[in-house]
Each structure stands twice: as structure tokens, then as C-alpha cells.
């Protein structure tokens, strides 16, 4: 028995992947294609993607949102977990990054499930709220510019149904959240973590998974 989370060594992390990870070929290929990218650290870990997919299935989610796509691994994990009629609204600014994503979504046979919107995510989310989609979504994943997290969260909280789940990535900021913020991104996450802890609209869990993954269930 342990009363705190284990510190994962490289050997133990490799064991976790070897004894748990189940990827489709397109997922493995996308991870490999992104490995040499200059911004490869922006991609979520494979065990996080598998965890998110499990949550989507456990919820029976049909409609999902992603804010921040990059090369598309997290969107791919979620889309594969959605039922055939499921849809993922994916928001990003970069055609360059998401062109990579599109290739692997097509390879996996889920491109028709993903509605990619290029442009400022906040504008996209607000447009869907304006179109009457409040409460339509089951699941949302936020992994974009950290100073925008609070606004994305507020929109997603309206877009997901009661009982719906919002995930926020990088909420531990490589441990920097425990010290005085050295940049605007860390300061934004510190402020948001305090806000979420006090937010009575949600049930909350901050997991030390990857770089910190916060789960907020709308009450």
C-alpha cells in the first residue's frame, strides 16, 4: 500500500507502456511522425491518450470538443473511442500542424468524425454557443495556450451537459506551479487551479498524470 503516487523511473514507465498501452497502427505511426518535430513536447503521452479514450467510452460520449489539436494524437484517441455517429469539434490555429493530423485521422478511418475548425478557438466555441449548442457536448479536452484556459473552460462549461467532463492538460506545468510564476503561462495555470478548487459548479480531480491532468465534471 502507498499513500502517494509513485515516482516513475524510465524503467517503470517503460513497464507501464509495455503492460498497458494498446494503440492502433495509425496512433503509433503518428507518434513516430511527431517524435522529430521541433515542438514534439506539445503532444500528449500515449498513456494519457488511452486514459482519455477510456473516459469517453465509460461516459458513452457522443459529442466531444478539443481545444488545441497540434498533430492530432489526442483527437485521434478520442475519435477512435467515439461511436460511429460520434463527432469531435476540433479547434486549432495551425494548418501546418493539423495537415499532419488529417493524414493519420484518414489512415485510422475517423476523419469523418472530426470537424476541424481553424481559427481562434474562443471565437469557434462562442459561435457554437450562439448557435444553441449549450449542453450538447459530453466531453471536452483543453490543451492550448495557457493564458486562454480560463476563457476556454468557461465556454466548455456551458457547452457540456450536466454530468459532462472537461479535461485540462498541463495543470502542473512541470512542477512550476509550486513556485513563484516565471511567466504568464504558469501564472495563468496557478490562478486557474485556485479557481477550479473553489468552483462549486464542478466535481474536481487533479491527477499527476503526464504534466498534470485536471478532470472537471459539470454538476
N, CA, C and O of each residue as an XYZ file, in Angstrom:
876
protein
N       0.845     -1.194      0.000
C       0.000      0.000      0.000
C       0.883      1.248      0.000
O       1.937      1.282      0.636
N       0.429      2.276     -0.730
C       1.152      3.537     -0.759
C       0.157      4.673     -0.600
O      -0.941      4.629     -1.155
N       0.544      5.693      0.161
C      -0.370      6.815      0.366
C      -0.035      8.001     -0.536
O      -0.526      9.109     -0.319
N       0.805      7.766     -1.550
C       1.090      8.808     -2.524
C       1.474      8.167     -3.851
O       1.802      6.982     -3.902
N       1.431      8.955     -4.929
C       1.732      8.451     -6.255
C       3.215      8.120     -6.391
O       4.073      8.857     -5.905
N       3.505      7.013     -7.052
C       4.886      6.612     -7.288
C       5.612      7.609     -8.177
O       5.010      8.239     -9.047
N       6.915      7.741     -7.947
C       7.776      8.488     -8.847
C       8.229      7.526     -9.944
O       8.929      6.555     -9.659
N       7.843      7.779    -11.180
C       8.115      6.851    -12.269
C       9.545      7.013    -12.791
O       9.906      8.073    -13.301
N      10.347      5.972    -12.665
C      11.631      5.932    -13.340
C      11.400      5.587    -14.802
O      10.302      5.175    -15.175
N      12.418      5.748    -15.630
C      12.279      5.385    -17.039
C      11.943      3.909    -17.183
O      11.144      3.531    -18.040
N      12.550      3.075    -16.348
C      12.305      1.634    -16.424
C      10.855      1.313    -16.072
O      10.207      0.504    -16.737
N      10.356      1.952    -15.023
C       8.983      1.701    -14.611
C       7.990      2.261    -15.634
O       6.948      1.656    -15.886
N       8.312      3.403    -16.213
C       7.447      3.974    -17.253
C       7.382      3.038    -18.455
O       6.304      2.807    -19.002
N       8.523      2.500    -18.867
C       8.532      1.547    -19.974
C       7.682      0.324    -19.641
O       7.012     -0.228    -20.514
N       7.710     -0.094    -18.392
C       6.895     -1.232    -17.955
C       5.403     -0.900    -18.098
O       4.621     -1.727    -18.566
N       5.020      0.308    -17.695
C       3.625      0.728    -17.810
C       3.159      0.651    -19.258
O       2.085      0.121    -19.542
N       3.964      1.175    -20.165
C       3.584      1.143    -21.576
C       3.538     -0.295    -22.100
O       2.612     -0.666    -22.822
N       4.519     -1.087    -21.742
C       4.596     -2.456    -22.253
C       3.444     -3.317    -21.766
O       3.040     -4.257    -22.450
N       2.908     -3.006    -20.586
C       1.870     -3.848    -19.995
C       0.473     -3.227    -20.014
O      -0.468     -3.784    -19.449
N       0.347     -2.069    -20.670
C      -0.964     -1.422    -20.700
C      -1.330     -0.834    -22.057
O      -2.487     -0.910    -22.472
N      -0.367     -0.254    -22.746
C      -0.687      0.532    -23.931
C      -1.203     -0.343    -25.074
O      -0.590     -1.344    -25.446
N      -2.351      0.070    -25.617
C      -2.932     -0.572    -26.796
C      -3.204      0.511    -27.826
O      -4.189      1.242    -27.719
N      -2.350      0.614    -28.805
C      -2.500      1.615    -29.853
C      -2.880      0.945    -31.171
O      -2.448     -0.168    -31.471
N      -3.704      1.656    -31.951
C      -3.918      1.242    -33.326
C      -2.701      1.676    -34.153
O      -1.982      2.589    -33.748
N      -2.460      1.039    -35.300
C      -1.286      1.377    -36.108
C      -1.168      2.865    -36.437
O      -0.064      3.410    -36.447
N      -2.282      3.517    -36.703
C      -2.224      4.943    -37.033
C      -1.755      5.770    -35.847
O      -1.070      6.776    -36.032
N      -2.109      5.367    -34.638
C      -1.644      6.083    -33.458
C      -0.135      5.950    -33.294
O       0.558      6.940    -33.056
N       0.369      4.736    -33.420
C       1.811      4.515    -33.312
C       2.555      5.282    -34.395
O       3.596      5.885    -34.136
N       2.019      5.258    -35.602
C       2.661      5.949    -36.713
C       2.663      7.455    -36.493
O       3.649      8.121    -36.809
N       1.584      7.999    -35.960
C       1.513      9.438    -35.698
C       2.493      9.841    -34.602
O       3.155     10.874    -34.708
N       2.587      9.040    -33.566
C       3.573      9.342    -32.513
C       4.986      9.363    -33.086
O       5.786     10.239    -32.758
N       5.282      8.395    -33.939
C       6.612      8.321    -34.539
C       6.855      9.511    -35.455
O       7.950     10.073    -35.467
N       5.844      9.898    -36.218
C       5.973     11.032    -37.135
C       6.186     12.336    -36.384
O       6.829     13.251    -36.897
N       5.654     12.426    -35.184
C       5.763     13.658    -34.390
C       7.036     13.689    -33.555
O       7.453     14.751    -33.092
N       7.648     12.539    -33.365
C       8.798     12.438    -32.465
C       9.905     13.434    -32.812
O      10.504     14.034    -31.919
N      10.175     13.609    -34.102
C      11.247     14.502    -34.511
C      10.820     15.941    -34.735
O      11.625     16.772    -35.154
N       9.554     16.241    -34.458
C       9.038     17.599    -34.658
C       9.671     18.539    -33.644
O       9.917     18.158    -32.500
N       9.935     19.773    -34.072
C      10.577     20.738    -33.186
C       9.737     21.074    -31.959
O      10.256     21.575    -30.962
N       8.452     20.797    -32.037
C       7.568     21.047    -30.899
C       6.918     19.752    -30.413
O       5.769     19.737    -29.971
N       7.678     18.681    -30.506
C       7.156     17.358    -30.149
C       6.657     17.282    -28.714
O       5.791     16.463    -28.404
N       7.187     18.118    -27.842
C       6.760     18.088    -26.436
C       5.310     18.518    -26.261
O       4.736     18.324    -25.189
N       4.713     19.096    -27.290
C       3.311     19.501    -27.209
C       2.357     18.309    -27.321
O       1.181     18.425    -26.978
N       2.850     17.179    -27.793
C       1.992     16.005    -27.940
C       1.766     15.332    -26.593
O       2.696     15.205    -25.797
N       0.537     14.901    -26.337
C       0.261     14.213    -25.085
C       0.932     12.846    -25.085
O       1.297     12.322    -26.137
N       1.090     12.283    -23.911
C       1.693     10.957    -23.791
C       0.681      9.895    -24.232
O      -0.527     10.122    -24.160
N       1.172      8.737    -24.688
C       0.237      7.707    -25.146
C      -0.650      7.158    -24.042
O      -1.810      6.825    -24.284
N      -0.110      7.062    -22.826
C      -0.955      6.555    -21.736
C      -2.049      7.558    -21.378
O      -3.128      7.164    -20.936
N      -1.780      8.845    -21.565
C      -2.830      9.835    -21.347
C      -3.906      9.710    -22.412
O      -5.095      9.796    -22.103
N      -3.508      9.508    -23.660
C      -4.480      9.323    -24.716
C      -5.365      8.114    -24.470
O      -6.572      8.158    -24.710
N      -4.761      7.035    -23.991
C      -5.539      5.832    -23.710
C      -6.489      6.056    -22.539
O      -7.612      5.553    -22.545
N      -6.044      6.806    -21.540
C      -6.904      7.131    -20.408
C      -8.095      7.975    -20.855
O      -9.226      7.733    -20.434
N      -7.838      8.964    -21.708
C      -8.919      9.805    -22.213
C      -9.921      8.983    -23.012
O     -11.131      9.174    -22.887
N      -9.418      8.074    -23.827
C     -10.309      7.217    -24.617
C     -11.184      6.358    -23.720
O     -12.361      6.145    -24.011
N     -10.610      5.866    -22.631
C     -11.382      5.062    -21.689
C     -12.488      5.894    -21.047
O     -13.609      5.414    -20.881
N     -12.179      7.138    -20.685
C     -13.195      8.016    -20.102
C     -14.335      8.257    -21.090
O     -15.508      8.223    -20.717
N     -13.980      8.499    -22.351
C     -15.002      8.719    -23.382
C     -15.927      7.513    -23.479
O     -17.145      7.666    -23.572
N     -15.352      6.320    -23.456
C     -16.166      5.112    -23.552
C     -17.001      4.895    -22.293
O     -18.167      4.512    -22.380
N     -16.413      5.136    -21.134
C     -17.149      4.965    -19.886
C     -18.356      5.888    -19.817
O     -19.405      5.520    -19.289
N     -18.194      7.092    -20.357
C     -19.281      8.072    -20.349
C     -20.336      7.786    -21.404
O     -21.451      8.303    -21.331
N     -19.989      6.968    -22.377
C     -20.881      6.805    -23.522
C     -20.981      8.089    -24.318
O     -22.034      8.402    -24.875
N     -19.877      8.840    -24.373
C     -19.884     10.148    -25.032
C     -20.150     10.005    -26.528
O     -19.713      9.052    -27.172
N     -20.875     10.976    -27.053
C     -21.163     11.042    -28.482
C     -20.574     12.301    -29.108
O     -20.038     12.257    -30.216
N     -20.673     13.416    -28.402
C     -20.187     14.697    -28.914
C     -19.064     15.211    -28.015
O     -19.213     15.279    -26.794
N     -17.947     15.570    -28.629
C     -16.773     15.992    -27.877
C     -16.168     17.246    -28.495
O     -16.433     17.591    -29.647
N     -15.347     17.914    -27.689
C     -14.658     19.141    -28.094
C     -13.175     18.972    -27.787
O     -12.803     18.384    -26.771
N     -12.333     19.495    -28.675
C     -10.907     19.601    -28.362
C     -10.444     21.007    -28.693
O     -10.698     21.522    -29.782
N      -9.758     21.621    -27.733
C      -9.175     22.946    -27.930
C      -7.660     22.769    -27.936
O      -7.051     22.550    -26.889
N      -7.059     22.865    -29.114
C      -5.633     22.628    -29.265
C      -5.392     21.240    -29.839
O      -5.487     20.248    -29.117
N      -5.084     21.158    -31.110
C      -5.002     19.875    -31.810
C      -3.564     19.424    -32.035
O      -3.257     18.241    -31.887
N      -2.682     20.351    -32.391
C      -1.300     20.065    -32.776
C      -1.298     19.042    -33.924
O      -1.969     19.269    -34.930
N      -0.574     17.937    -33.806
C      -0.541     16.960    -34.901
C      -1.606     15.883    -34.757
O      -1.629     14.928    -35.533
N      -2.482     16.025    -33.780
C      -3.715     15.254    -33.794
C      -3.783     13.963    -33.008
O      -4.731     13.197    -33.177
N      -2.794     13.694    -32.143
C      -2.825     12.414    -31.423
C      -3.992     12.325    -30.451
O      -4.680     11.305    -30.407
N      -4.226     13.369    -29.675
C      -5.325     13.327    -28.705
C      -6.671     13.260    -29.412
O      -7.567     12.535    -28.980
N      -6.814     14.012    -30.498
C      -8.061     13.945    -31.267
C      -8.270     12.553    -31.839
O      -9.396     12.056    -31.879
N      -7.202     11.930    -32.277
C      -7.291     10.576    -32.813
C      -7.734      9.597    -31.740
O      -8.585      8.743    -31.992
N      -7.162      9.712    -30.539
C      -7.539      8.822    -29.445
C      -9.018      8.969    -29.098
O      -9.717      7.978    -28.889
N      -9.486     10.207    -29.040
C     -10.888     10.455    -28.698
C     -11.808      9.990    -29.820
O     -12.825      9.349    -29.556
N     -11.470     10.300    -31.051
C     -12.322      9.923    -32.180
C     -12.449      8.403    -32.296
O     -13.526      7.893    -32.603
N     -11.375      7.694    -32.057
C     -11.435      6.234    -32.097
C     -12.347      5.679    -31.012
O     -12.944      4.617    -31.185
N     -12.457      6.391    -29.900
C     -13.293      5.940    -28.788
C     -14.758      6.298    -28.956
O     -15.620      5.687    -28.324
N     -15.053      7.279    -29.799
C     -16.435      7.684    -30.023
C     -17.171      6.626    -30.851
O     -16.549      5.905    -31.632
N     -18.481      6.535    -30.682
C     -19.264      5.599    -31.501
C     -19.304      6.076    -32.948
O     -18.894      7.201    -33.235
N     -19.794      5.234    -33.873
C     -19.807      5.611    -35.297
C     -20.482      6.945    -35.570
O     -20.069      7.674    -36.472
N     -21.509      7.273    -34.808
C     -22.218      8.545    -35.026
C     -21.593      9.692    -34.240
O     -22.098     10.814    -34.280
N     -20.507      9.427    -33.530
C     -19.882     10.446    -32.696
C     -19.199     11.526    -33.511
O     -18.796     11.304    -34.654
N     -19.073     12.703    -32.905
C     -18.433     13.829    -33.563
C     -17.520     14.566    -32.583
O     -17.847     14.731    -31.408
N     -16.369     15.005    -33.096
C     -15.405     15.781    -32.322
C     -15.211     17.128    -32.992
O     -14.772     17.199    -34.140
N     -15.535     18.196    -32.277
C     -15.261     19.554    -32.724
C     -13.836     19.891    -32.306
O     -13.557     20.037    -31.116
N     -12.927     20.015    -33.281
C     -11.502     20.204    -33.001
C     -11.077     21.611    -33.418
O     -11.252     22.008    -34.570
N     -10.519     22.354    -32.468
C     -10.180     23.760    -32.689
C      -8.664     23.967    -32.661
O      -7.990     23.540    -31.724
N      -8.139     24.620    -33.686
C      -6.704     24.922    -33.722
C      -6.473     26.089    -34.669
O      -7.332     26.439    -35.478
N      -5.285     26.685    -34.545
C      -4.918     27.803    -35.409
C      -4.070     27.385    -36.602
O      -4.051     28.074    -37.622
N      -3.370     26.262    -36.482
C      -2.321     25.925    -37.432
C      -2.749     24.929    -38.499
O      -3.072     23.781    -38.194
N      -2.751     25.369    -39.733
C      -2.976     24.447    -40.844
C      -1.776     23.527    -41.021
O      -1.933     22.371    -41.413
N      -0.584     24.030    -40.737
C       0.632     23.230    -40.890
C       0.597     22.007    -39.983
O       0.839     20.889    -40.437
N       0.299     22.214    -38.714
C       0.280     21.095    -37.778
C      -0.888     20.147    -38.078
O      -0.728     18.926    -38.078
N      -2.046     20.723    -38.329
C      -3.232     19.882    -38.495
C      -3.268     19.165    -39.839
O      -4.020     18.203    -39.996
N      -2.469     19.611    -40.818
C      -2.350     18.847    -42.054
C      -1.724     17.479    -41.753
O      -2.083     16.479    -42.375
N      -0.795     17.439    -40.806
C      -0.232     16.155    -40.368
C      -1.335     15.323    -39.729
O      -1.481     14.136    -40.021
N      -2.103     15.954    -38.860
C      -3.189     15.255    -38.167
C      -4.162     14.621    -39.156
O      -4.548     13.462    -39.004
N      -4.553     15.388    -40.169
C      -5.556     14.898    -41.115
C      -5.113     13.585    -41.770
O      -5.938     12.699    -41.996
N      -3.826     13.455    -42.073
C      -3.337     12.238    -42.739
C      -3.565     11.005    -41.866
O      -3.975      9.954    -42.357
N      -3.299     11.144    -40.591
C      -3.421      9.987    -39.706
C      -4.865      9.749    -39.279
O      -5.241      8.611    -38.999
N      -5.672     10.790    -39.225
C      -7.101     10.586    -38.986
C      -7.696      9.780    -40.140
O      -8.508      8.879    -39.928
N      -7.285     10.113    -41.351
C      -7.782      9.381    -42.515
C      -7.289      7.940    -42.491
O      -8.043      7.012    -42.784
N      -6.021      7.761    -42.140
C      -5.456      6.416    -42.066
C      -6.219      5.542    -41.071
O      -6.407      4.346    -41.295
N      -6.654      6.154    -39.973
C      -7.388      5.413    -38.941
C      -8.865      5.269    -39.258
O      -9.573      4.546    -38.558
N      -9.346      5.936    -40.294
C     -10.743      5.836    -40.676
C     -11.699      6.652    -39.828
O     -12.884      6.331    -39.742
N     -11.179      7.735    -39.181
C     -12.042      8.542    -38.311
C     -12.152      9.996    -38.781
O     -12.710     10.834    -38.073
N     -11.625     10.298    -39.967
C     -11.637     11.688    -40.431
C     -13.051     12.259    -40.494
O     -13.252     13.454    -40.275
N     -14.033     11.405    -40.794
C     -15.414     11.888    -40.907
C     -16.034     12.192    -39.552
O     -17.096     12.812    -39.487
N     -15.397     11.771    -38.479
C     -15.900     12.076    -37.137
C     -15.395     13.425    -36.618
O     -15.930     13.954    -35.643
N     -14.370     13.980    -37.264
C     -13.684     15.156    -36.725
C     -13.997     16.390    -37.564
O     -13.707     16.441    -38.759
N     -14.589     17.371    -36.917
C     -14.913     18.653    -37.539
C     -13.829     19.642    -37.122
O     -13.913     20.249    -36.055
N     -12.808     19.801    -37.970
C     -11.676     20.669    -37.658
C     -11.998     22.101    -38.027
O     -12.346     22.394    -39.171
N     -11.880     22.991    -37.060
C     -12.119     24.418    -37.283
C     -10.826     25.178    -37.049
O     -10.313     25.208    -35.930
N     -10.299     25.790    -38.096
C      -9.075     26.572    -37.998
C      -9.421     28.029    -37.728
O     -10.180     28.647    -38.474
N      -8.860     28.568    -36.659
C      -9.135     29.932    -36.256
C      -9.071     30.025    -34.747
O      -8.888     29.008    -34.079
N      -9.217     31.213    -34.192
C      -9.188     31.366    -32.733
C     -10.260     30.495    -32.077
O     -11.444     30.606    -32.393
N      -9.831     29.634    -31.167
C     -10.752     28.661    -30.565
C     -11.881     29.344    -29.802
O     -13.014     28.863    -29.807
N     -11.581     30.446    -29.156
C     -12.618     31.120    -28.370
C     -13.747     31.600    -29.275
O     -14.918     31.533    -28.903
N     -13.394     32.081    -30.458
C     -14.428     32.505    -31.412
C     -15.271     31.307    -31.853
O     -16.493     31.407    -31.970
N     -14.609     30.178    -32.094
C     -15.337     28.976    -32.507
C     -16.289     28.513    -31.420
O     -17.450     28.210    -31.698
N     -15.813     28.456    -30.191
C     -16.651     28.000    -29.080
C     -17.838     28.937    -28.873
O     -18.967     28.489    -28.672
N     -17.573     30.228    -28.923
C     -18.657     31.201    -28.723
C     -19.674     31.129    -29.858
O     -20.869     31.321    -29.634
N     -19.214     30.857    -31.058
C     -20.137     30.722    -32.193
C     -21.059     29.527    -31.990
O     -22.245     29.598    -32.314
N     -20.524     28.425    -31.456
C     -21.359     27.247    -31.221
C     -22.341     27.488    -30.070
O     -23.452     26.958    -30.078
N     -21.937     28.270    -29.104
C     -22.875     28.656    -28.049
C     -23.987     29.518    -28.633
O     -25.162     29.340    -28.310
N     -23.602     30.455    -29.496
C     -24.583     31.344    -30.123
C     -25.571     30.546    -30.973
O     -26.730     30.932    -31.124
N     -25.096     29.429    -31.526
C     -25.953     28.597    -32.378
C     -26.826     27.633    -31.580
O     -27.479     26.762    -32.156
N     -26.839     27.783    -30.265
C     -27.748     26.994    -29.437
C     -27.230     25.634    -29.021
O     -28.020     24.732    -28.742
N     -25.908     25.466    -28.975
C     -25.346     24.155    -28.664
C     -24.970     23.980    -27.197
O     -24.286     23.018    -26.846
N     -25.405     24.890    -26.343
C     -25.144     24.737    -24.902
C     -25.729     23.411    -24.419
O     -26.879     23.081    -24.708
N     -24.911     22.657    -23.676
C     -25.368     21.390    -23.126
C     -25.396     20.243    -24.112
O     -25.879     19.159    -23.788
N     -24.877     20.469    -25.327
C     -24.932     19.437    -26.365
C     -23.797     18.423    -26.247
O     -23.925     17.291    -26.715
N     -22.689     18.821    -25.625
C     -21.482     18.008    -25.644
C     -21.310     17.221    -24.342
O     -21.773     17.624    -23.275
N     -20.632     16.091    -24.476
C     -20.400     15.203    -23.334
C     -19.004     15.364    -22.744
O     -18.800     15.129    -21.553
N     -18.053     15.762    -23.566
C     -16.642     15.679    -23.205
C     -15.883     16.817    -23.870
O     -16.166     17.168    -25.015
N     -14.917     17.396    -23.158
C     -14.067     18.438    -23.739
C     -12.643     18.279    -23.222
O     -12.426     17.927    -22.062
N     -11.685     18.543    -24.091
C     -10.269     18.480    -23.735
C      -9.620     19.792    -24.127
O      -9.689     20.204    -25.285
N      -8.984     20.452    -23.159
C      -8.345     21.750    -23.376
C      -6.838     21.585    -23.256
O      -6.327     21.200    -22.204
N      -6.127     21.883    -24.349
C      -4.673     21.748    -24.379
C      -4.128     22.742    -25.394
O      -3.634     22.359    -26.455
N      -4.225     24.019    -25.054
C      -3.829     25.072    -25.980
C      -3.042     26.139    -25.204
O      -2.381     25.821    -24.215
N      -3.109     27.381    -25.638
C      -2.389     28.453    -24.958
C      -2.897     28.583    -23.526
O      -4.103     28.673    -23.294
N      -1.982     28.592    -22.579
C      -2.361     28.510    -21.169
C      -3.071     29.774    -20.684
O      -3.941     29.698    -19.817
N      -2.715     30.924    -21.230
C      -3.394     32.150    -20.818
C      -4.848     32.175    -21.281
O      -5.646     32.964    -20.776
N      -5.191     31.324    -22.228
C      -6.572     31.247    -22.692
C      -7.410     30.202    -21.987
O      -8.612     30.113    -22.237
N      -6.803     29.401    -21.103
C      -7.507     28.290    -20.481
C      -8.796     28.699    -19.774
O      -9.828     28.046    -19.927
N      -8.734     29.772    -19.009
C      -9.904     30.172    -18.229
C     -11.092     30.453    -19.135
O     -12.206     30.008    -18.857
N     -10.863     31.185    -20.210
C     -11.953     31.501    -21.140
C     -12.451     30.244    -21.849
O     -13.656     30.076    -22.039
N     -11.533     29.362    -22.240
C     -11.945     28.105    -22.871
C     -12.781     27.273    -21.901
O     -13.798     26.692    -22.278
N     -12.339     27.227    -20.665
C     -13.056     26.465    -19.639
C     -14.474     26.989    -19.464
O     -15.422     26.206    -19.407
N     -14.627     28.299    -19.378
C     -15.954     28.876    -19.178
C     -16.877     28.555    -20.341
O     -18.058     28.275    -20.134
N     -16.357     28.592    -21.557
C     -17.184     28.230    -22.711
C     -17.539     26.751    -22.696
O     -18.687     26.372    -22.931
N     -16.542     25.922    -22.417
C     -16.787     24.475    -22.404
C     -17.759     24.085    -21.297
O     -18.534     23.141    -21.446
N     -17.714     24.812    -20.194
C     -18.631     24.515    -19.095
C     -20.078     24.755    -19.506
O     -20.991     24.116    -18.983
N     -20.283     25.661    -20.424
C     -21.632     25.877    -20.958
C     -21.979     24.870    -22.051
O     -23.131     24.463    -22.194
N     -20.970     24.478    -22.816
C     -21.224     23.581    -23.947
C     -21.445     22.136    -23.514
O     -22.198     21.412    -24.164
N     -20.800     21.700    -22.422
C     -21.011     20.314    -21.981
C     -22.287     20.234    -21.149
O     -22.692     21.202    -20.506
N     -22.896     19.080    -21.177
C     -24.130     18.826    -20.437
C     -23.830     18.641    -18.949
O     -22.677     18.401    -18.591
N     -24.823     18.746    -18.080
C     -24.634     18.322    -16.693
C     -24.185     16.857    -16.683
O     -24.783     16.010    -17.348
N     -23.137     16.573    -15.931
C     -22.540     15.246    -15.953
C     -21.448     15.117    -16.994
O     -20.739     14.112    -17.033
N     -21.307     16.127    -17.839
C     -20.242     16.130    -18.842
C     -18.893     16.417    -18.206
O     -18.814     16.935    -17.092
N     -17.834     16.075    -18.927
C     -16.488     16.120    -18.370
C     -15.588     17.033    -19.188
O     -15.561     16.961    -20.416
N     -14.846     17.899    -18.487
C     -13.844     18.759    -19.109
C     -12.478     18.340    -18.581
O     -12.284     18.247    -17.369
N     -11.531     18.087    -19.481
C     -10.162     17.778    -19.113
C      -9.271     18.945    -19.499
O      -9.398     19.503    -20.589
N      -8.368     19.309    -18.598
C      -7.421     20.389    -18.856
C      -6.008     19.842    -18.686
O      -5.682     19.266    -17.649
N      -5.176     20.023    -19.700
C      -3.833     19.457    -19.696
C      -2.807     20.447    -19.148
O      -3.041     21.654    -19.111
N      -1.664     19.906    -18.724
C      -0.512     20.705    -18.266
C      -0.807     21.546    -17.036
O      -0.291     22.656    -16.903
N      -1.627     21.032    -16.145
C      -2.009     21.825    -14.972
C      -1.004     21.716    -13.824
O      -1.243     22.258    -12.745
N       0.100     21.031    -14.040
C       1.202     21.046    -13.071
C       2.425     21.782    -13.614
O       3.339     22.109    -12.857
N       2.444     22.041    -14.911
C       3.497     22.861    -15.520
C       4.902     22.413    -15.119
O       5.739     23.229    -14.733
N       5.149     21.104    -15.216
C       6.453     20.532    -14.883
C       6.877     20.880    -13.453
O       8.066     21.013    -13.163
N       5.906     21.023    -12.579
C       6.171     21.342    -11.182
C       6.315     22.819    -10.886
O       6.475     23.200     -9.727
N       6.262     23.658    -11.906
C       6.475     25.098    -11.713
C       5.334     25.771    -10.968
O       5.491     26.892    -10.485
N       4.181     25.104    -10.867
C       3.037     25.706    -10.186
C       3.286     25.896     -8.690
O       2.577     26.663     -8.038
N       4.276     25.212     -8.148
C       4.519     25.303     -6.703
C       5.403     26.489     -6.322
O       5.572     26.785     -5.139
N       5.962     27.164     -7.315
C       6.865     28.281     -7.051
C       6.290     29.570     -7.631
O       5.241     29.565     -8.274
N       6.984     30.652     -7.396
C       6.563     31.929     -7.974
C       6.611     31.838     -9.493
O       7.607     31.391    -10.063
N       5.542     32.259    -10.141
C       5.446     32.128    -11.594
C       6.527     32.946    -12.284
O       6.757     34.110    -11.955
N       7.188     32.306    -13.256
C       8.229     32.998    -14.007
C       7.756     33.444    -15.381
O       8.519     34.049    -16.135
N       6.483     33.146    -15.718
C       5.929     33.612    -16.988
C       4.408     33.634    -16.906
O       3.817     33.145    -15.944
N       3.787     34.209    -17.932
C       2.335     34.383    -17.914
C       1.592     33.060    -17.980
O       0.509     32.931    -17.409
N       2.163     32.066    -18.676
C       1.504     30.773    -18.791
C       1.374     30.090    -17.432
O       0.303     29.606    -17.065
N       2.473     30.058    -16.700
C       2.438     29.429    -15.377
C       1.518     30.192    -14.437
O       0.769     29.581    -13.676
N       1.564     31.519    -14.480
C       0.686     32.325    -13.636
C      -0.779     32.044    -13.946
O      -1.608     31.989    -13.038
N      -1.100     31.865    -15.229
C      -2.482     31.587    -15.624
C      -2.943     30.237    -15.078
O      -4.073     30.114    -14.605
N      -2.083     29.230    -15.139
C      -2.441     27.914    -14.626
C      -2.567     27.940    -13.108
O      -3.472     27.316    -12.554
N      -1.684     28.644    -12.439
C      -1.796     28.764    -10.981
C      -3.131     29.386    -10.587
O      -3.807     28.897     -9.682
N      -3.504     30.451    -11.262
C      -4.764     31.121    -10.956
C      -5.958     30.213    -11.265
O      -6.926     30.174    -10.506
N      -5.887     29.494    -12.365
C      -6.986     28.612    -12.738
C      -7.113     27.449    -11.758
O      -8.227     27.057    -11.409
N      -5.997     26.899    -11.313
C      -6.053     25.804    -10.334
C      -6.745     26.247     -9.048
O      -7.512     25.486     -8.458
N      -6.475     27.468     -8.618
C      -7.144     28.010     -7.431
C      -8.641     28.168     -7.702
O      -9.477     27.811     -6.872
N      -8.958     28.707     -8.870
C     -10.362     28.912     -9.232
C     -11.122     27.590     -9.268
O     -12.225     27.488     -8.729
N     -10.535     26.580     -9.901
C     -11.212     25.292    -10.023
C     -11.438     24.645     -8.665
O     -12.480     24.034     -8.429
N     -10.469     24.777     -7.780
C     -10.597     24.212     -6.432
C     -11.805     24.793     -5.703
O     -12.401     24.128     -4.855
N     -12.164     26.025     -6.030
C     -13.251     26.717     -5.350
C     -14.558     26.723     -6.146
O     -15.565     27.254     -5.678
N     -14.546     26.138     -7.341
C     -15.695     26.228     -8.250
C     -16.747     25.188     -7.872
O     -16.538     23.990     -8.064
N     -17.860     25.640     -7.344
C     -18.927     24.738     -6.907
C     -19.771     24.211     -8.062
O     -20.698     23.430     -7.848
N     -19.460     24.629     -9.269
C     -20.209     24.143    -10.437
C     -19.714     22.781    -10.905
O     -20.333     22.147    -11.759
N     -18.595     22.336    -10.341
C     -17.968     21.114    -10.849
C     -17.562     20.182     -9.705
O     -17.420     20.598     -8.556
N     -17.379     18.899    -10.065
C     -16.629     17.948     -9.255
C     -15.229     17.900     -9.853
O     -15.065     18.015    -11.067
N     -14.218     17.731     -9.001
C     -12.848     18.027     -9.424
C     -11.856     16.960     -9.006
O     -11.943     16.397     -7.915
N     -10.897     16.689     -9.909
C      -9.737     15.880     -9.554
C      -8.557     16.325    -10.408
O      -8.654     16.368    -11.634
N      -7.450     16.653     -9.763
C      -6.209     16.984    -10.459
C      -5.293     15.780    -10.331
O      -4.836     15.454     -9.235
N      -5.023     15.116    -11.452
C      -4.215     13.896    -11.441
C      -2.774     14.192    -11.843
O      -2.540     14.974    -12.764
N      -1.803     13.577    -11.163
C      -0.401     13.729    -11.561
C      -0.057     12.791    -12.715
O       0.879     11.996    -12.627
N      -0.817     12.893    -13.786
C      -0.620     12.102    -14.987
C       0.042     12.978    -16.033
O      -0.431     14.077    -16.324
N       1.142     12.490    -16.598
C       1.928     13.290    -17.542
C       2.313     14.613    -16.884
O       3.006     14.608    -15.866
N       1.880     15.745    -17.442
C       2.244     17.053    -16.880
C       1.118     17.642    -16.040
O       1.030     18.857    -15.866
N       0.258     16.767    -15.522
C      -0.888     17.223    -14.742
C      -2.123     17.268    -15.600
O      -2.172     17.988    -16.597
N      -3.131     16.491    -15.213
C      -4.382     16.431    -15.970
C      -5.534     16.657    -14.998
O      -5.757     15.862    -14.086
N      -6.254     17.743    -15.205
C      -7.392     18.077    -14.340
C      -8.679     17.597    -14.974
O      -8.932     17.820    -16.158
N      -9.494     16.929    -14.157
C     -10.808     16.463    -14.580
C     -11.853     17.301    -13.848
O     -11.861     17.359    -12.619
N     -12.727     17.943    -14.605
C     -13.791     18.765    -14.034
C     -15.124     18.271    -14.583
O     -15.402     18.411    -15.774
N     -15.944     17.694    -13.711
C     -17.259     17.184    -14.113
C     -18.310     18.227    -13.787
O     -18.441     18.653    -12.639
N     -19.055     18.634    -14.798
C     -20.098     19.638    -14.579
C     -21.226     19.021    -13.745
O     -21.750     17.956    -14.071
N     -21.577     19.703    -12.683
C     -22.658     19.227    -11.809
C     -24.015     19.531    -12.421
O     -25.045     19.206    -11.830
